[in-house]
């Protein structure tokens, strides 16, 4: 998507961290001050719930605890 933005083919709202992790000299990151924050989290199909998935989510949740 960022390649299309760089070619002038559109815009893409992204989280604030994108500027740091995906720096591109051909893309202008313009803050949108009145937009709600972008919230992210793990998602998966209930039919794919396994012990490994539950443990990963638990570890991620614990690591992100205040």
N, C-alpha and C positions, 0 to 999 in steps of 0.2 A: 504494500500500500504506500509506503513512504517513497518508493521509486516512482509511482504514478503521481504523487504529490510533487515530487522534484521535477517531473516532466510537465507540470502545469495542468494536469488532468483532473484536479479536484483538490479537496481539502479533507482532512481527517482529524477529528478531535481525539486527542490522546491525553493520557495522564501526565502530570508534571515530571515524573521520573524519566519519561521518554527522552527528553532533551539530554539528560546525563548519560543514559545507557545506549542511546542511538544517535550520537551527534552526527550531523550531516551538514556540510557547508552549502549544499544545494537546497536545503529546506529551512524555512523560517518558522520557528516555533513562537506562536503568538499566544500569550496567556488569555484565557477567557475568565475574567474575574467574577462574573455573575453566574457562572455555571455551577451546578452542584458537584461535589467531589465524585470522582469515579471510584466505586467500590469493587474490589476483586476478592475472589475466594475460590476455593476448589469446588468443582461440581462433577458429578458422575451419575450414571444411570443407576437407579436402585437395583436393577438386575445384575449390575457389575460390582456390588458391594462385597468386598472380601475382607478378611482379617488384615491383609496388607494395606488396603485402602483406609480402613478405620484407624490403623496404627499411624499411618502417614498423616492423616488429618489431626489425630490427637497430638502428634509431635509438632506439627505446624502450629496448632493452636497454642500449645504450651510455649513454644519459642516466641510467639507473638503476644504473650500475656503481658499486661502492664507491670 
